[in-house]
């Protein structure tokens, strides 16, 4: 399985976004997936968004929130996912 790449840059150019988005679409097609791709700047503001044909409607919000989470945490969203899976999630009652 290919290693996931995480890019963190302070000033993101249109050219950079286009190249990375094109690479992501190509990889998704190779895997037979239809995905949504959200790109945010270092502060979590949306820079670019692409939803491939047949991608789920829910993928719009998921992609956007994952991108923002990565920007806010300054880490790939996978780091947060691994943390949640390791410690579990409790509701407000502590359960």
C-alpha positions, 0 to 999 in steps of 0.5 A: 500500500502506498504511503499517505503523504501529508504536506504542510506549507504556509503559503499554498499556491494554486499550482501546488493545489492543482498538482496534488489534487490531480495526483489524488484523483489519479490515485483514487481512480487507480483504486476504483474510488470516488472521493472528495478532496478538500485543500485548506491553508495553514489556518484551515481556510478552504483553498480548493475542493473537488468531489469526483463523480459518484462520490458520496454526498457525505464525503463533502463534509468529511473531506472538509473537516479532515482537512481542517482538523489536520491544519488545526492540529498541524498533523495528518488527521490519521494521528487524531484518528489513531488517538481516538481509537487508542483511548476510546470516545466517551459521551458526556456521562463518562461512558 
